[in-house]
Amino acid sequence: MSTGLQQLDQPALAHRWRISPRTLEGWRLRKQGPPFLKVGGKVLYRLTDIEAYEQAQLRRAGA
């Protein structure tokens, strides 16, 4: 049964945002960036958390 929950691993999120995977590692160490899961030693980001984080980063011109 699929819950529709989607996740991206660190390389996929780094590619999506055009940043280095090491940047994501640094953010995790500094408790920045989107929430993440660690499952079996693998870091995963839920798509819903990624989209919420992106929404929170929106800036208006002149703001």
N, C-alpha and C positions, 0 to 999 in steps of 0.2 A: 504494500500500500504506500503510495507516494503522498507525502505531505505538501509537496510543491516547494519545500524549503531548498533554496539554492545557496551554495557557498562558492567562494573563490579562494584558491590558495595564494600564498604570498607572491609567487611569480605572476600569476594572472592579475592580481590587483595592481601590482607594480606596472604591468603592461597597460592596464586600463587607464591608469593615471599618468603614464609616461614618466615614472620615477624609478629610482633604483630600489631593488628589494632591500638593500641595506638601509635605505631611508625608513622603510616600514619597520625594520628591526629597531632602529634608533627610537622611533616614535613609541614602540611598545615598551622599551626600557624606560622612557621618560613619561609613560602613561599618557601619551597623546594619540591622536588618530582614532579610528573607529574601534569599537569593541571587537574582540577576537575570541575564537575557541582554540584550545589546544587538545587535539585528539590523537592519541598514540604518537605523540612527539611531533605531529604535523600541525602547523598553524593554519587555521581557516577563518575566513571572514564571511558572515552571513550577508547575502545580497540586500536584505532589508536594512541591516545596519550600515552598509556601505552607502545606500541611497539616502538614508537619514543623515549621515555625516556629510554627504555632498550637499544636501539641501541646506544644512546648517552653515555651510561655507559660502553660500551665495551672498554676493555684495551688490548693492546698487551703485551705479555711477554717481559720483558726487557725495556719497554717504560717508 
